[in-house]
Amino acid sequence: MGGYERYVSSLLDALVRLPGDHVMVAFTERVYGPRLVPRAVETHRVATLPRFIAKVLLQDQTYWPLLMRRARLDVMHTPIFAGMIRPPRPYVLTVHDLIPLQTPDAITRSAAWYWQTVLPHSIARADTVITGSEFTRGEILERFALPQERVVAIPHGVDPRFTPIDDEGVLPRVRDRHRLPRRYLLFVGIASPRKNIDRLVRAFGMLTEEERGDAHLLLAGPAGWKNARLAEALAASPIPHRIRHLGVVADEDLPALYSLAAGVVNLSGREGFGLPALEAMACGTPLVCANRTSFPEVVGDTALLVDPDDERAVVRALAALLAGGAEIEARRARGLLRARAFTWERAATATLDVYRRVTG
């Protein structure tokens, strides 16, 4: 399950569990409903139109708003994608990031057109825009010149199952299932150009044999798109046998995958929040993160923060992560404590407050 989907599923589940007289109703496409919507939620499911442009114009902008007006809802919330140009009001929109507008060349032409056409109108119509970080909140306020009170930062939570795993019944099964090496650094996320995985691959190859030891580099997540730079970095690596793409890892295996790792690395140049970094913190795994966008406010002083454009700095950070020691252990311990502050109950409570505010 990707970050956006995890946000929808976890937030909706937490909203349902909150005390109060609110009733949640979900409108979803048939293919997503069983994965994203808790059983306790009243659900309206429709088929997905096969062509992207037809879907985003006819279904998302015409059929969905009509269905929701007929349902006479007190408040409408779009928690994913670009929202509706003419939504029922009051309307709440979650904007996870502005990456499709900032780097349209990294996505397909139709997707770029969709975001550039729909998102500005959706934001203009929204009574409140929710986002996951103060960094993204600032970007939205600046780009769309909105009043401060129209945009609210509500940090994501982390599922309680993301915790240090030491169960000797679980760890060997996950290690065997994914053929994990004894020691490894881990990247979790989709392999898109903004993630700078090519730089991670090059930096890993630049470690000395003493620094690297027997460590491998594992990449977990979808294959992504437009990854010519990554392919070139892999082809040029002096140690290609030490680098492996695991593909999509089942959600139930992720806590053990994090827990077994010597460290988690994310050099992404743009993030709206950075959920894998939070998950790694909650599992007690040391971190190296980019020193920009939302990472600093999520990880605080628990990670080694580096300039992702400075490969020598990245090499030094990877070496420090693998060497371990008192500083890395102290950061790991602080990460465990910090992760406890990020709960989906807290995110749901703040979201419900937004609903109440926009309904007067």
N, C-alpha and C positions, 0 to 999 in steps of 0.2 A: 504494500500500500504506500503510495507516494505521500509527500508532505502535505499537499493540499487535501487529499482524501482523508489523511489521518486527522487533520484539523476538523473537517466536517463531522466525521464519525465520533471523535472524542468529545467535541463541543456539544453535539446534539445529545449524546449519552449523558453528559454532565448536566445539561439543562433539564432533561427529563427527571433527573434524580434530585434536583433542588426542591426544597419545600416551597409551597405556595400554590396559588390557584391558577397558575398559567398552564395552558395546554399547547403542546407542540404539534404542528401538522407539517409533514414533509411532502414536497412535490419533487419527484425524482424520475430520471429515466430508468426504464426497466432493468437495464444492464447493471446499474449502480446500486439500486435499492437494497438488495440483500446484503451488500458489503458495507454500506454506509449508514443505514437507518436502523436504530434499535427496534426490537419487536414491539415495544410498548408504545411506539409512536404511530399515530394515524398516518397512513402513507397513500399518496396518489401517484401511480406509476403510469408512464406513457412510453411508447416505443420511440427509439431514436431514429430520426431521418438519416438515410445513408450518406448523403453528401454534406460536407462541412458547411458550405455557404447556405444551402437550403436549411440546414439545422439552425444556424445562428441567426438567420433572417426570419424564417417562417416560424420555427418552433420557439426559439428563445425570446424573440421580440414580439411575437403575435399570439401564439397559442398559450404559452405559459402565463403571460399577464391576464389573458381572458379567463383562464381557469381560476386564477387567484382572486380576481375581482368577484367571480361568481361565488367563491368560498367565503367571502365577507370576513376576511382576516383582520385582526386588530393591527398587526404590523407584519410587513414582509421583509425577509432577510435573504439576500443572495450571498452565500458564504464562499463562493468559488467562481472562477472565471470573471468575465468582464461586466456582468450584470445586464440590466434592462434599460433601454432608452426611454420607454414610457411605462414605468412600473406602477402598481397600485401604491398609494400612499397611506400612511407613512412608510418610508422605505429605508432600510439599512443595508449597506453594501460593505462587504469585506474586500479590501484590496491588499493582497499579500505583498506585492512589490510592483515596481514600475519597469521591470526588466524588459518586457515585450516592447515597451515604447522606447527604452534607452538603447537596446541592441536588437533592432528589428532584423538585421542581417543574420542573426543567429537562429531564426525560426523560418518557417515556410512563408511564402508571400501571402497566402490566404490567411494564415494566422496573424501575420503582421497587420494586414488590412483590417481584420476583425478587431484587434486590440486598439488600433489607432482610430477606428471609426466609432466603436461602441463605448469604450471605457470613458472618454471625456464626457459623453452625454449621460452615462450612468452616474458618474460622480457628481455632475451638476444637478441631477434629479434627487440624489440621496439626501435624506434628512440628516443622517450621520454616516460617516465612513469609518469603519473599524480597520485597524492594521495591527500587525504583531509587534512592532518595535517603534521606538521614538525616532530612529533613523529614517524609517520609511514614512512615518508621519510627517517629518520635516520635508521630505522630498515631495509628498503629495501637496502639502500646504504651499510650497514654493512653486511647483509646476502649475497648479490650478487656481492659485490665489484665493483660497477658501478662508473663511473666518476660522480662527483657532478652535472654537468650540465645535465645529462641524466634523473634526477628525480626532479620533480617540485611539490611543495605543493601548491594546490589551495583550500582554504577552501570552504566548501559548503555554500549555501545560506539558507535562511528560507523564506518560502512562505509568502506573505503579509497578508494572511488570519489568520496567527498565530499572534494574537494581543489580548489584554485584552478584553474579551467579557462581556458586562454589559447589553445587550439587554434582557429585561424582557420577551420578546416574545420567545427568543431562549433558555435561561437558564432553565426555567421550563420544556420545551419539552425534552431537553437532560437529565435533572435530572429524569424525569418520564420514558423516554425510557430505561434508564439503571438502574432504581431503585437505584439511588445514595443516600447514606446517607447524612445527613446534613454536616458532616465534614469528610474529608478523606485525607490520604496520598496516592500518586499515583506512580506506576511504569508503564512505557510504553516501550514495546519491546518484542521480542520473549523470551520465557522461556527456555533458554539454560543454561547448567551448568556454563559457564563463567560469567553469569550475577549475580551470587551470590544471587539469590532471596531467597534461603534457609536462608542465614544470615540475610537478611532483615526481613523475617518472625520471626526468633528467636529474633532479636533485638526488633521488635515491641511487641512481647510477654513479653519482659523483662522490658518494661516501667512500672512504677508504675501506679496505677489507676488514681492518681492525674495528672501525666504527660500525660497520654493517653486521659483522659476525655472521650468524646463520639466519638472520632475519630475511623475510620475504615482504613483498608489497602486494596486498590484495585489494581489488576494486570490487565493491558490492553495489549493484544497482543496474537499472536498465542501460542498454547500449547507447541510447541517446542518438544524436544526429550531428552532422557537420563536424566530424572529428578527425579531419585530415592531420591536424597538428599532433593529436594524440597518437595516431597511427605512425607518423614519422618518428616521434619520440620513442615509441616501442621498438620500431625497426632499428633505430640507431643505438639502443641501449646496449651497454657492454654486458649486461646480466639479464637478458630476456627470460631466462629460465627461473629467475627469482620474482617475476611479476606475473600475476594471474588475475583475470577478470572472472569473478564468481557468478556474474549475472544477478538476477533478482533473487534475493534471499527471503525465505518465508518469514513473516512477522514474528512467529513464535521462536525462530532461531536467532533473531537479532540480539537479544540481551546476552546470550552466551557468546555470540560472535564478538560483541564489544568486550565482554569480560575476559575473553581469551587473548585479546590483542595487547601487544606491548604499547600501543598508542594509536590514536585516531588523528588523521590529518585532513584538514579542509582548507585549501588555498583559494577558495572561490573569490573572484573579483567583485561579485555582486550577490547579495542575499537580502531577502526581506526579513528573515528571522534566523534560520540556521538550526532546524530541529535536530538533525543528527548530532550536532555538537552538544546539545542539551541531553540527548539520550546517552551519549558517551559519558558525560559528567555523572549522570545518575547511575551509571554502571561502574563508576569508579575507574574509568580508563583515562590515562593522561592524554592531553590534547596539544596539538599545534594547529593554530587557526590564523587566517589572514587578519591583519590589523586594521581592517576597514569595514565599512557598511555596518551591519547590525551585530557582527561578532563581538566587539568589545562590550556592548551592553548586555549581551546574553552570558558570556563566559566570565566577564570581570577579570580578576587576577588569577583565575584557575588554569588558564592555558598559556602556553608560549605563543605570543602574538608576533607575527613576522610580516614583512612586506612581501607579498607573493610575487612581485616583479624582481626581487633580489634573490637570485638562485643561490648565491653563496650564503645568504642569511638563512634560507630554507635548509640548506645542507647542515649548517651549524645547529639549527633547531632539531632536525631529525637525529643528528648525532647525540644531542643532549637527551632526547626522548629515549633513545635506545640505551644510553649509558645509565639512565635512571639516577639514583642518588637522592639526597635529602631534599633538594629543591623540587624535583619532580614529584616526590612522595607528598610533600607539603601541598603542592598545587592539586594533586589528585584528591587529597583529603578535603581541601577547600571546595573542590568541585562537587563532591558528594553532599556537602552541607548546602551549597548554593542551589543545587538542583531541587532541593526540597521546597524552595520558595515558588517553584513553577508548577502549579497544579491546574488541572482542567476544571476543578470546582471553583477555583478563584477566577479563572477566565470566564466560566459560565455565569458566575455571580455578576461580574462586571458587564457582561453582554446583556443579561437580563435587566440590569440597571439602564442600559441604553434603550432597550425596548420600552421600558416604562417612561423614560424621559421623552421619547419621540411621540408617545401616545398621549402625553399631557397628564 
